Amino acid sequence: MGPAVLRSGVITIRAEATRALADIFRMFDTADAVNEALRDVMPALVAEYGAAAAALAADWYDDVREAAGVRGSFTAIPAEVGDRGVDALIGWGLAPMYGGSGPAAALALLDGGMIRRISDVARETVMGSAVADPQADGWQRFAAGGCAFCQMLAGRGAVYTAATANFASHDKCRCTAAVAFRGEPRPVKPYTPSLRSSTDADRERVRAYLRENPAV
């Protein structure tokens, strides 16, 4: 029932979206043909799988709340998918094909951007619900290995309560948000991860994020 369960479900949804996107690339040979197809189809992919991720995250939130015996009545609020800059993503992602590279490079860029957007809808569902829930203290970042930046942020075990706090996700990021209920053990405990792979740039990104997104 922990955040790893939510992460696993979101990864499954992401994989389905990835397969659907790859199918489009197999149908067309030229950059122009792929471009035209994606303008029609990719917004629908993000909308469909993003809504599925939001529903999954909302159900997970409600299940975790019930299992913890949290007092009061509250139902998780699925985040809206919205536009999410899909048109800009398509233009950026197809640049390698227009530059003479094969479709594999473009597919990798587009897939990374697409699954980031889908995952963000799930994260925002938990984040928004945790801020709105009177019995929640806020949300925490739950990392699954990943880059040094993600490990450093999650390792703080920080709880965020501001509705304006952002998640700072990246393409292919496997981190998720976890709700911290009042009086319950924190889902993410502070720890000191191995930072041998971290760089000065990683540490500066963390400091900048913390300045812009203060925790309680």
C-alpha positions as CSV (number, residue, x, y, z in Angstrom):
1,M,0.0,0.0,0.0
2,G,3.0,2.3,0.2
3,P,4.3,4.7,-2.5
4,A,6.1,1.8,-4.3
5,V,2.7,0.4,-5.2
6,L,1.6,3.6,-6.8
7,R,4.9,3.9,-8.6
8,S,4.6,0.4,-10.0
9,G,1.0,1.2,-11.3
10,V,2.1,4.4,-12.9
11,I,5.1,2.6,-14.6
12,T,2.6,0.1,-16.0
13,I,0.5,2.9,-17.5
14,R,3.6,4.5,-18.9
15,A,4.6,1.3,-20.6
16,E,1.3,1.1,-22.3
17,A,1.7,4.7,-23.6
18,T,5.2,3.9,-24.8
19,R,3.9,1.0,-26.8
20,A,1.2,3.1,-28.4
21,L,3.7,5.8,-29.3
22,A,6.1,3.3,-30.8
23,D,3.3,1.9,-33.0
24,I,2.9,5.3,-34.5
25,F,6.5,5.5,-35.5
26,R,6.3,2.1,-37.1
27,M,3.5,3.3,-39.4
28,F,5.4,6.2,-41.0
29,D,8.8,6.7,-42.7
30,T,9.3,10.4,-42.9
31,A,9.6,13.2,-40.4
32,D,6.7,15.1,-42.0
33,A,4.4,12.0,-41.9
34,V,5.3,11.3,-38.2
35,N,4.8,15.0,-37.4
36,E,1.3,15.1,-38.9
37,A,0.3,11.9,-37.1
38,L,1.6,13.0,-33.8
39,R,-0.2,16.3,-33.9
40,D,-3.4,14.3,-34.1
41,V,-2.6,11.5,-31.8
42,M,-0.1,12.5,-29.1
43,P,-2.4,14.9,-27.3
44,A,-4.9,12.1,-27.0
45,L,-2.3,9.7,-25.7
46,V,-1.2,12.1,-23.0
47,A,-4.9,12.9,-22.1
48,E,-5.9,9.2,-22.0
49,Y,-3.0,7.8,-20.1
50,G,-2.6,10.9,-17.9
51,A,-6.3,10.6,-16.8
52,A,-5.6,6.9,-16.1
53,A,-2.6,7.9,-14.0
54,A,-4.7,10.5,-12.1
55,A,-7.4,8.0,-11.4
56,L,-4.9,5.4,-10.2
57,A,-3.2,8.0,-7.9
58,A,-6.6,9.1,-6.5
59,D,-7.6,5.6,-5.7
60,W,-4.2,4.9,-4.1
61,Y,-4.6,8.0,-2.0
62,D,-8.0,7.0,-0.8
63,D,-6.9,3.4,0.0
64,V,-3.9,4.6,1.9
65,R,-6.0,7.0,3.9
66,E,-8.6,4.3,4.7
67,A,-5.9,1.8,5.7
68,A,-4.3,4.4,8.1
69,G,-7.6,5.0,9.8
70,V,-7.4,8.7,9.2
71,R,-10.3,10.6,10.7
72,G,-12.8,12.7,8.8
73,S,-14.1,12.5,5.3
74,F,-12.0,13.4,2.3
75,T,-11.8,12.1,-1.3
76,A,-8.7,12.5,-3.4
77,I,-8.8,15.1,-6.2
78,P,-7.6,13.8,-9.5
79,A,-5.3,16.4,-11.2
80,E,-6.4,17.7,-14.6
81,V,-4.3,16.7,-17.5
82,G,-4.7,19.9,-19.5
83,D,-2.5,20.9,-22.4
84,R,1.0,20.2,-20.9
85,G,2.8,21.6,-23.9
86,V,2.4,18.6,-26.1
87,D,2.8,20.6,-29.3
88,A,6.1,22.0,-28.1
89,L,7.2,18.5,-27.1
90,I,6.5,17.2,-30.6
91,G,8.5,20.0,-32.3
92,W,11.5,19.4,-29.9
93,G,11.3,15.7,-30.1
94,L,11.2,15.4,-33.9
95,A,14.3,17.7,-34.4
96,P,16.6,14.7,-34.8
97,M,14.6,13.3,-37.7
98,Y,14.6,16.7,-39.4
99,G,18.3,16.9,-38.8
100,G,19.0,13.6,-40.6
101,S,19.0,11.1,-37.7
102,G,16.8,8.1,-37.7
103,P,13.5,7.8,-35.9
104,A,15.0,6.0,-32.9
105,A,16.5,9.2,-31.5
106,A,13.3,11.1,-32.0
107,L,11.2,8.3,-30.4
108,A,13.4,8.3,-27.3
109,L,13.0,12.0,-26.8
110,L,9.3,12.0,-27.4
111,D,8.7,9.0,-25.2
112,G,10.7,10.5,-22.3
113,G,8.7,13.7,-22.5
114,M,5.4,11.9,-22.8
115,I,5.9,9.6,-19.8
116,R,7.1,12.6,-17.8
117,R,3.9,14.4,-18.4
118,I,1.8,11.3,-17.6
119,S,3.7,10.7,-14.4
120,D,3.3,14.3,-13.4
121,V,-0.5,14.0,-13.5
122,A,-0.2,11.2,-10.9
123,R,2.2,13.2,-8.8
124,E,0.1,16.3,-8.9
125,T,-3.0,14.2,-7.8
126,V,-1.2,13.2,-4.6
127,M,0.4,16.6,-4.1
128,G,-2.9,18.5,-4.5
129,S,-4.9,16.1,-2.4
130,A,-2.3,16.1,0.4
131,V,-2.4,19.9,0.5
132,A,-6.2,20.0,0.4
133,D,-6.8,17.2,2.9
134,P,-7.3,18.6,6.4
135,Q,-5.7,15.5,8.0
136,A,-2.5,15.5,5.9
137,D,0.6,17.4,6.7
138,G,1.6,17.5,3.0
139,W,3.6,15.3,0.6
140,Q,7.0,13.8,0.3
141,R,9.2,12.8,-2.5
142,F,9.7,9.0,-2.9
143,A,12.6,8.0,-5.0
144,A,13.6,4.7,-6.6
145,G,17.3,5.0,-7.1
146,G,17.6,7.3,-10.0
147,C,19.9,10.3,-10.4
148,A,21.8,12.0,-7.7
149,F,19.5,15.0,-7.8
150,C,16.4,12.8,-7.0
151,Q,18.3,10.9,-4.3
152,M,19.4,14.1,-2.6
153,L,15.9,15.6,-2.5
154,A,14.2,12.4,-1.4
155,G,16.9,11.8,1.2
156,R,15.9,14.9,3.1
157,G,12.6,13.4,3.9
158,A,11.1,16.9,3.6
159,V,7.4,17.5,3.7
160,Y,5.9,20.1,1.4
161,T,2.6,21.9,2.1
162,A,2.5,24.8,-0.3
163,A,0.2,24.4,-3.3
164,T,2.8,26.1,-5.4
165,A,5.6,23.6,-4.7
166,N,6.6,21.7,-7.8
167,F,7.9,18.2,-8.1
168,A,11.0,18.9,-10.3
169,S,10.6,15.7,-12.4
170,H,12.7,14.8,-15.4
171,D,12.2,12.6,-18.4
172,K,12.0,8.9,-17.4
173,C,12.0,9.9,-13.7
174,R,10.6,7.1,-11.5
175,C,10.0,9.2,-8.4
176,T,6.5,9.7,-7.0
177,A,4.8,11.8,-4.4
178,A,3.6,10.2,-1.1
179,V,1.1,11.7,1.3
180,A,2.2,12.3,4.9
181,F,-0.8,12.1,7.3
182,R,-0.8,13.7,10.7
183,G,0.1,11.4,13.6
184,E,1.2,8.7,11.2
185,P,4.8,7.5,10.4
186,R,6.3,9.4,7.6
187,P,6.2,7.4,4.4
188,V,9.7,8.6,3.5
189,K,12.3,8.7,6.2
190,P,15.3,10.9,6.0
191,Y,18.5,9.1,4.9
192,T,21.9,9.8,3.6
193,P,22.2,8.2,0.1
194,S,25.5,7.5,-1.6
195,L,26.4,10.7,-3.5
196,R,29.5,9.5,-5.1
197,S,27.9,10.2,-8.5
198,S,26.7,13.6,-7.5
199,T,28.3,16.7,-9.0
200,D,28.5,20.4,-8.0
201,A,25.7,21.0,-10.6
202,D,23.5,18.4,-8.9
203,R,24.0,20.0,-5.5
204,E,23.4,23.5,-6.8
205,R,20.1,22.2,-8.4
206,V,19.1,20.9,-5.1
207,R,19.9,24.2,-3.3
208,A,18.0,26.1,-5.9
209,Y,15.0,23.8,-5.6
210,L,14.9,24.1,-1.8
211,R,15.1,27.9,-2.1
212,E,12.1,28.0,-4.4
213,N,10.1,25.2,-2.6
214,P,10.6,25.5,1.1
215,A,9.5,22.5,3.2
216,V,7.8,22.6,6.6
